[in-house]
Amino acid sequence: MKKIFLIGLKDLRIVFRDRPALLLILLAPFVLTLGMGFITGRFTGSKSGLSDIPVIIVNQDKAQLGNALVDAFNSTELSTLVKTTEVDDPAAARRSIDQNQAAAAVIIPAGFSINTLSDNPTQPLKIEVYTNPTSPTGSGIIQTIVEEFLGRVEIGRVAGQVTVTQLVTTGLVSPQEAGKIGSAIGLQQATSDVPPVIGLKTASSGQASQDFDILAYLAPGMALMFLMYTVSYGGRSLLAELKQGTLPRLLVSPTSATQVLGGKVLGVYLTGVAQMSILILASTLLFHLKWGDPLGVTVLVLAAVFGATGWGMLLTSMVRTPAQMGGLGSTLMLIFGILGGSFISLNNMPPFIQAISKITPNSWGLDGFTTLALGGSLADIGLPLMALFLMGALLFVAAVVVFNRRGLLQN
């Protein structure tokens, strides 16, 4: 164990003595975050896009569920988050979005309430969310509000069916009355006085109240993207030592291949943790960025670096030269950055892209950091943590298998 630790510390020191590497590991994500902050108005005092989000609502339903969704958008809890405008023409609403006059249009079709609460709907009616691609964050929030509302509607509908089934089974109601009673129960559950579908979390300090900071989304996105460069840099280091003969000399010493590989992995992992920690500390001190629950942030950093390290080791086991690793690592960094939501909100991507994004540590990590920034705790990020730790473990096992098959680490 001591040898593994010493090898890991040695690799960590080598990275922090490499100035070109430090530029990409620390300076590049910091500068990109700074630039994105200026673009979004974070440093100019303008709106960040997470308040007064313009949304156009077309309520053709004019019934219980349609009216309930309109009331949700007009609720007190969302009064500072969204700014609603109601119109009657869906085509006009779409044109307004095309002309960049709002972040999204929510179109509730006629008959939505009756169709949704019916026992045998002829054809399911869906609420349309027509989004503005130039407002990915705002339109993503609007889509989240609608999805949360529909989730409640479905829960209420299922609860009504279960309740009615039990009532019919016990003979308390007749089968002829079941449909009417089930619809009533489902409607009551879906539109009852429950907490808002989504809210804007605020934090108070003295007399000031601070809204969710857009940098709490941008900074983790940039840090996670360049984390992939860090783990690929560690892989290039291992391959360079193998090519230069340093690694074979180490293997003829009283050091096993397991200890060598473990030390190299630990070095990559420690470098990633140091990188994320420095970026978090710098953004906190210089930008006064609130990352959220300290314990949750700490555990999430450890999990995100673990998942990224697994990808780094798997790539290292598959390539033959440091140059190949450098090219593949840079490519993967950009692909994972795009798929993980560092540049474009995943809510604006097709469903199959959203599904593919789950193979990236960026997507899970960004999900966790955003949850924490919105006021969540360690308990609220259980799924991202589990996914990241499982990802790292599976990828590391796969890397060991490939290493052994290629005989890269033999005493």
Steps between C-alpha positions, in 0.01 A plus 500: 500500500786735579653446154168574332470823697858606422456434126177699503660798677794492259266524199306782667820701549600443137169640375525816708852560371381483139398856411332422165290235672400743774381748239246247371417345835440822695522816290292388200183400691535810719525734200211329319285530812592867523409553134168320537429714804538816294286358218214413739521835677630355827770768530309787341199507727253396229258210524660158513207327328372341822251774588204643308533226237243597232256218420191503279207278602221388267226334706258343251387250762313752720435218748632374832851380404566776248394765750709334772815521286433868425452562872832325569683737266322799658559382858673717758788253523584549131427873485869597489606206283262522204304776329192357329300631206175328401385492138234303311677420171764220502643617167549852636671356806743301285574807289585694813751233597649501149538878533686454832228671705483230768688196627221250429134459414282255693204385288228306687273324246122508516353205687822431690325466839222273378736284295758464778248414772302261279521126561532426128647801317460471125833668429727642770529878478835654584596846616739661252801694625634701206848611609734776394846355417665835580376476863605148601500562876167682511322259267643208696345637819162545330516142374587379851196678645270334246658156552464526878134599462432208264675268744257608771207449266614145423550423868150626573351297215669179615399567861139540386507171310648311796248650742202424277620142442508444875157658544350281226665188643355567845158579353487857626437638150348347190701444181276752323611773741868405493603720207336814636641454850849417368507817289391706799770352723769543236400861439497578871846347549647679198363845582497496880688758703850351489843663489582679172631291212825694505631795695785746496722435800639807673763549766497795739800681639419795725246713314582365154335210321697324227339301217641188345823594325534406133870434568391213726410326172781633279796455737438130571441439129839644405679329791352160412586538133867576571506222757499264202819668377656442841430127501623465140819685599554236769457228242755665271743509792468124552551425131796740481673321787433168331652623173802665666583191704431654841209269568684175417782602737242565770347158445831318551525658846318345801179661375215298354307592187191547717682754716628687195159517335335589831751781555447637150124494543532669839719770344237571234227501762685736735573737210132509406392563859760777534385658172132502598578623852713790377236608247226484763708697749601761240144556377378525860760760598505706179138472380329436838343196339281286727555134418257374764528245779877461573469131584300432187749693284794310650348156444384595151851616404643167617233310304534707180880462496463127563268461201726709275809308613332177394460638148862618500635159595283320245626726222856452617465123481373518142757728330868439430677835504482825701413689179199277438389552858535877465286516188237258626490666842443848353228365270327323786524816713305699240248224428429442868480877553229530236314184603529588869336842464804726544402703191139411422227414747409132473130594515533642149651183356312204348404221741756257359779756560378547857517124547852477352617783728464270800822323405691820577614608847427856384124446484471336842743743660326808359166363615636464851669841515185674372289322761736612776508859372119504506505418870520120494699292746707183487182291523361664186791395276498131582430392142784703339741379768405136452524531121845664513649251745355205308626647172853537635506148644376331182736696276798428723427125495473514120833689484676238715372222273633680189833576671545131585408382151751734342765417757582865558584448864708188549765448766 
